[in-house]
Amino acid sequence: MPYEAPTHTVERSLRATTGAKIIAGVDEVGRGAWAGPVTVCAAVTGLRRPPEGLTDSKLLTPRRRDELALVLESWVTAYALGDASPEEIDELGMTAALRLAAVRALDGLPVRPDAVILDGKHDYLGAPWRVRTVIKGDQSCVAVAAASVIAKVRRDRMMAELGPDLADFAFGANAGYPSPVHRAALETRGPTPHHRLSWSYLDALPQWRHLKKVRRSEEAIELENGGQLGFDF
């Protein structure tokens, strides 16, 4: 399917309007999964011409994603990944868990970015980061597209390597998302230590419903009510 290649337009705008020199593109994967972490990649690309075929990871075949990720890991100026575990998602809620993973990724870069291009319309990073949100940034912005591909390939690989004892969940095929095979295994075996236990899928599993977690941190509630987290991760 033809698509429009991503550009450096947003990055150039940030450089011109804010004076930022080091700009990181940030994207996440795993937000809607039932199992596994949420993974965020922060990628710095500069203004170089991107590899052929770069776009949002969801528009690429698994084989093409793998090939492109291998190229990107040596092409980008720098990249780093951050995860928030299922336990952290249960405790903090998804918004705060995304911030946790994103800060871990940004802190993993060799140099702190002057600005961040964040995929989507919601700024889950907040102060002190200088953030520009871009809807469908993973299709339109080079750095965000690069982060999208690297994050997707790394998390898919992580889920596929969870172990042969979990083969009936088919994490290698569904990456923790609710496929029919995954749903069937949940009904039979119940959630594993890799599952998010605060999620509503447990409501449809009467025999496992008692495992559902409802406790949430005060910080997560404050953030979801529009406040800012008052601590550093």
Salt bridges, closest charged atoms under 4 A:
GLU11 OE1 - HIS8 ND1 3.98
GLU11 OE2 - ARG15 NH2 3.80
GLU28 OE2 - ARG31 NE 3.24
ASP56 OD2 - LYS58 NZ 3.13
GLU67 OE2 - ARG63 NE 3.36
GLU67 OE1 - ARG64 NH1 3.61
GLU73 OE2 - ARG154 NE 3.31
GLU88 OE2 - ARG104 NH2 2.92
GLU91 OE1 - ARG215 NH2 3.18
ASP138 OD2 - LYS58 NZ 3.19
ASP156 OD2 - ARG65 NH2 3.87
ASP156 OD1 - LYS152 NZ 3.27
ASP168 OD1 - ARG189 NH1 2.85
ASP203 OD1 - LYS212 NZ 3.10
GLU224 OE2 - ARG216 NH2 2.94
